[in-house]
Amino acid sequence: MSIKISILFIFTIVFGPYVYSQDLSFEEYNPKSTLVVPGDVVKRAKFPFIDVHGHQYRMSTQDLSPVIAAMDTLNMSIMVNLSGRSGADLQKSVQNIKDHYPNRFVVFANVNFEGVGRAGWAETAVNQLTEDVKNGARGLKVYKSLGLRNVDINGKRIPVDDPRLDPIWAKCGELGIPVLIHSADPKSFWDEFNGDNERWLELKTHPRRKRNDSDPAPWQQIMDEQYRMFKKHPNTSFINAHMGWLANDLGKLGKLLDEMPNMHVGTGAIIAELGRQPRFAKAFFIKYQDRILFGKDSWKPEEFPTYFRVLESDDEYFPYHKKYHAFWAMYGLDLPDEVLKKVYYKNALRIVPGLDKSLFPN
């Protein structure tokens, strides 16, 4: 017995560190590539750009100079703050911009969908939106809560294409402002939570993101509601945030763009999908170069270089900045300059009213 204990003790001392080092979870396993290829981090965009999917939640009161300093480092000329809110809050944000950096920020208004179904709700919402635009809003941002969490006065989910909301979308067309809308979330959030799910790590680390067909509805149903709404309002320009969660199926996204000439797409939070299909994505960007706008979503300056490198370079196999979003490597699309200019600023200058064109080259 004592001999067995001694052998186990010796084995543990000699081989223990090796054995324990193998006890890694998938979350912890994140090896550094040994591949040596040309390329480097792109810290500054090749052309000045407009971020059409920015968020500054305290813009009404915050000191904007640190944000401007980071924007200048990145070569960002204009940030579109989608969190403009409405009424007095929006007016304070607009005033803060006017007082300090009048040509570097714009705000989009937001609609409060509480009370849908109450008599006069739509008229009140349209009047408020009209006032917000009069007070400086350059567009309307619709959060994913529409279609996921918002309910009417009877407690029923409000579909994205609910006819009670039609006056809002129609008014945006009349006012000449775009609607940037985020509907649903990645389809994988609705899929089975198992080893076949590409978003397994994200769902494990962020379990509240998991959905199913009854929480609150099937993914395709929510997206179909969005498409019907776009088609019903052809005179209104829509920017489909996150490429409509179809950056992993550009063939399908292209068909939808063909069907709906008033739909544009933004690149926020989906660059990892583009970076793993560089040839197909490059062809897509060239074909639909007039329909794609640059957007980042979260304001984390250190993450922008991944976007620049994917869009601008021809680099191979470089890392993404969030493993739980993408555990694969990125490749550069090496987009032509004219396509880059459209994605970075020309399309936004055409779609979003009142931006300072003097900040950009021809």
Secondary structure, DSSP 8 states (H G I E B T S, - for coil): -HHHHHHHHHHHHHHHHHHHHT---TTT---------S-----S-SS-EEEEEE--TTTTTS--HHHHHHHHHHTEEEEEES---SHHHHHHHHHHHHHH-TTTEEE-EE---TTTTSTTHHHHHHHHHHHHHHTT---EEE-THHHHT-B-TTS-B--TT-GGGHHHHHHHHHHT--EEE--S--GGGGS-SSTT-TTHHHHHHSGGG--BTTBSS-HHHHHHHHHHHHHH-TTS-EEEGGGGG-TT-HHHHHHHHHH-TTEEEE-TT-HHHHTT-HHHHHHHHHHTTTSEE----S--GGGHHHHHHHHH----SB--S-TTT--S-B------HHHHHIIIIIHHHHHSTT--GGGS--
